[in-house]
């Protein structure tokens, strides 16, 4: 987490919600790829700012690009409630703990602790054939490499430290808006 300085939900996010006929929900997440920050707005007021890691590859909504998708999304699924910090998820199923990894396995970047699976709201941009955020399995999740948070490193997902993803997961519900800007 970082110091909270901004206080109001940006107008461009409100405008995009209206353009997409989406009611402004209680919780909105704004992911800024250039800043490597995720801002959580609750009732349009800034609640918290988290340092994140987005993709090593340039932002992209295209399938197999390994880029973090831009545009408007919703949190479609929440997976992992109650799992211990450091629990590894494979195909969205808890399988083992990071402490069980060999040194060679530890080099890999795993999905840990909590998963918030996103669904794109913009047909032809981040929804639909060849570019669907949900079908690409793009998540907000924890990582076994907290030292990389703050720098682009993921394979397209938005990664947080395990303690931060646990907190954020507890604060939002499915249906929360996720606005990702490049």
Protein Blocks (a to p, Z undefined) as FASTA:
>chain_A
ZZdfbfbdcfklmmmmmmnopacdfbdcdddfklopacddeehiafbdcdddddfbdcdf
behklpacedjdddfbdchehiaehiaceehiafbdfklpcfklmmpccdehiacddddf
behilgcehiafklnopacdddfblmlgoiafbeoiacddfklmmmmmmmpcehiacddd
ZZ
